[in-house]
Amino acid sequence: MLRAIINRGDIGARVSLAQFDFHRRLHALRLLAPSLSSKTNVTLAGASVNENGSWKPTHVEAVESSSLLVPKTSAVVILRS
């Protein structure tokens, strides 16, 4: 299962993960950038996409709660393993 949660708002949002069958192991990959208009220093799971299109995550967050904070103007991809 793969789901993306996008917060386009000006404040952080706490999102319930109950619908994601929380008793199974969940991981979060965060999409981060300095600003909404950034074209550089944009990372997903701590890593940028290389010029050749390759990408390898460096920070996969284990989700240990039934909710997740999604900061303002950011996104998170939820994976169930």
C-alpha positions in Angstrom: 0.0 0.0 0.0 1.2 3.5 -0.9 -0.6 6.7 0.0 0.4 10.3 -0.3 -0.8 13.0 2.1 -0.3 16.6 0.9 -0.7 19.6 3.2 -1.0 22.7 1.0 -2.1 24.8 4.0 -0.3 27.4 6.1 -0.4 25.4 9.3 0.7 21.9 10.2 -2.0 19.2 10.3 -2.2 16.0 12.4 -3.6 13.2 10.3 -5.2 10.1 11.7 -3.8 6.9 10.3 -6.6 4.6 11.4 -7.7 4.1 7.8 -4.3 2.7 7.0 -4.7 -0.4 9.2 -2.3 0.9 11.8 -1.6 -2.5 13.4 0.6 -3.2 10.5 4.1 -1.7 10.2 3.9 1.8 8.6 6.8 4.0 7.2 6.8 7.6 6.2 8.8 9.3 3.4 8.7 13.0 3.8 8.9 15.5 0.9 10.8 18.6 2.0 11.9 21.8 0.4 12.9 25.3 1.6 9.8 26.8 0.0 6.8 26.0 -2.3 8.6 27.4 -5.3 11.9 25.6 -4.6 13.6 23.9 -7.6 16.7 22.9 -5.6 17.3 21.3 -2.2 14.1 19.3 -2.6 14.2 15.9 -1.0 12.1 12.8 -0.6 13.1 10.6 2.3 16.2 12.7 2.8 17.5 12.3 -0.8 17.3 14.3 -4.0 16.7 12.7 -7.4 20.0 12.6 -9.3 20.4 14.1 -12.8 20.2 10.6 -14.3 16.8 10.1 -12.6 18.0 7.7 -9.9 16.9 8.1 -6.3 17.7 6.2 -3.1 16.1 7.1 0.2 18.4 8.0 3.1 15.8 8.6 5.8 12.7 6.3 6.1 10.7 7.2 9.3 9.1 4.4 11.2 5.5 5.4 12.2 4.9 4.6 15.9 1.7 6.4 16.5 -1.9 6.3 15.2 -1.5 9.9 13.8 1.2 11.8 11.9 2.1 15.4 11.8 2.3 16.8 8.3 4.0 20.3 8.5 2.6 23.2 6.5 3.3 23.1 2.7 4.8 19.6 2.7 3.9 16.1 1.9 4.4 12.6 3.2 4.2 9.2 1.5 2.9 6.4 3.7 4.1 2.9 3.0 2.8 -0.3 4.7 5.3 -3.1 4.8 
